[in-house]
Amino acid sequence: MMQYRQLLQLINENVDPTYREFQKRLLKNDSINLLGVRIPVLRKIAKQFKDDIDNLLSFPNENYETVFIKLTAVSKLDYDGLIKYIDYCVSLIDNWATCDCFAPKCISKNKNQFLQYIKKYINCDSEFCQRFALTTLLHFYVEDEYLQTIFNVIEKAKTEKYYYVHMAASWLIAEVLIKFFDSGVLFLRSGG
């Protein structure tokens, strides 16, 4: 079982100050404690926690990298494992980059079951809960049978209140337009 100090050592061994500055400019949020470790390295570290999720989730959320590793490790779980931790994981999301990278593949085989969480998070008064709902639709649901669900969720999104929700809704609509142009246009013309 890895200890938190060992995880921090792994993270610190891979800090890239140039990447840190680059990512800081992208995130545009100085309140995030960003150390500057590249995503492929974080994903590699997360794999080490495949069978030690509870231990990993007990570590402090002191920096972007630790949170990213937590979300990545949980995203590798089967559906029941994901559901056990999903609310905690979504509560950790505080920026667009972490949100957009948290796309648990098990959702793709459990789309109908996961819709209740999409609905739950779009009704949450939190920018990144709502963004997670939208980006999850983007990652897994842009299919003909889910178009009405997508449109309903976009209509509930607080796009005027939250910048990153607005951007996710726009991105989702763009993907719908690529695959289902006529349906997307009809939705936009209806005032959606």
N, C-alpha and C positions, 0 to 999 in steps of 0.2 A: 504494500500500500504506500503510495507516494504521499509525502508530507507537503504542506503548503510551501515551506521554505525550499523544497526541492523543485517544485513547480516554478517558483519565482527565479530560482537559479537557471533553470532551462530557458525561461523567458528572457532573462537578462543576458544570457550568453548569445542570444540571437537578435539583440537590439541593433537596429540600423538607424543612426541619427538622421541620415538623409531621407530615408523612407518616412521617419517620424514627422519631419517637417512637411513632406509632401502630403501625407495623410491628414495632418492637422489642417492644411489648407482645404482639403476636400470636405472634411467633417464640419468645418466652420462652427465649432463649439469648444471654446476654451475650457469649459468645465469638465471635459472628459480627460481623465488621466491616461494619456496615450504614451506608451513606451516606444513603439515603433518596430514591431515585428511583422514581417510579411505574412500574408494569409496562408500560403502553402506550409510554412513552418508551424503556424498555429494549428492547422488541420492535422499535421503530423503529430504534434504534441497531444492533441485531443484523442487520437487513436489509442494512446497509452491508457486512457481512462475507460475504455470500452466496458470493462467489467468492474468498474469502481466508481460508478456515477454518484452514489450517495456521498462518498468521500469527497469527490470533486466539488459537488454542490455545497458542501459545508465550508469551503474556502471563502474568504472575504472577497467582495466584489470591488477591489481597490483600483483596478485598472481595466482598460478596454480589452487587453489581451486575455485576462483571466475570464472575463465575461464571454468573450468570443469562444474560448476553449470550452467553456461550459455548454454554450448553445450548440457548438459543433458536436460535442460528445453526445448530447441528448438527441440531436438530429439523426444519429446513427442507430438509435434504438428501434425496436419493433413498435407497432402502433400502441399496444397496451403500455409499453414503457414510456413512450412519448406522452400519452395522456396523463400518466401519473405525475409528470413534471411540467406539463404545458403551461399552466397558469403561472408557475414560478418563473419559467423561462421568459414568457412574454413580459412579465413585470420587470425583467432585467434590461429590456431593450430601451435604449435612450438615444439612439441615433439611427440615421438612415442606413448606414453601412452594415451595422450588426443586424438590423432588421432584414435587409435584403439578402443577406447571406444565410439567414436562418430559414432553411427550406427543407424540413424533414421529408425524406423520400417516401417514408411509409405512408404519408398522406395520399400519395398517388393511387394506392390500392385500397384506400378507405375514404374516398371522397365524400360519399353520402354521410357516413358516420361523422366526419369532421365538420360538416356544414354547421352543426350546432355551435362549434367554437368560432367559426367565421362570424356567425350572427352575434354571438356574445361579444366578440372583440370589436365589431363595428359599432356596437351600441355603447361601448365604453367611452368615457370622456377623457381619453388619453390619446395624444397624437400618435404614439408609436404602437399602441394596441390597434388602432384603426389602420395604420399603415401595414401592420402585420396581416390583418384580415385581407387587405387589398393585394398585397404582394403574394400571399398564399393563393389567392384566386388566380393571379397572374402566372404563378409557377405551375399550377396543377389543374386549373378548371377552365381554361379557354377552349371549350368544346361546345358544340351546338346544344347539347342537353343542359348545359349550365348557363347559357346566355341570360336567361331571365333572372337567375340568381345573381349573376354578376351585375346586371343593371339595377336590381333591387338594392344590392349592397352599396353600389356607387351612389344611389340616391340618398341613402342614409348617412353616407360619409360626411364629415364636417369639413368639407373642402374649403369653405370660406374662412373657417376659424384656424385651420392648421395647414401651414405651407407644405409639410412633407406628406400629408394626406392628399392634398391637392395634386402634388406631383405623382404620387402612386396611382391615383385615380386616372390621371392623364395617361400615364404609362399603360395602365390596364386597358383603357379605351383604345389606345394606339394598337395594342396587340389584338384586340377584338377586331378592329378595322382591317388589320392585315389578313386575318383568317375568315372573318365574316363581315365583309365590307357593308353589304346592304343592311344587315341587322344593326350594325354599329351606327350607320348614318341615320336610320330610323330612330334609334334611341336618342341620338344627339338632336335631331330635329324635333323630337317630342319635348325637348327642354331638359333632358337628363344631364 
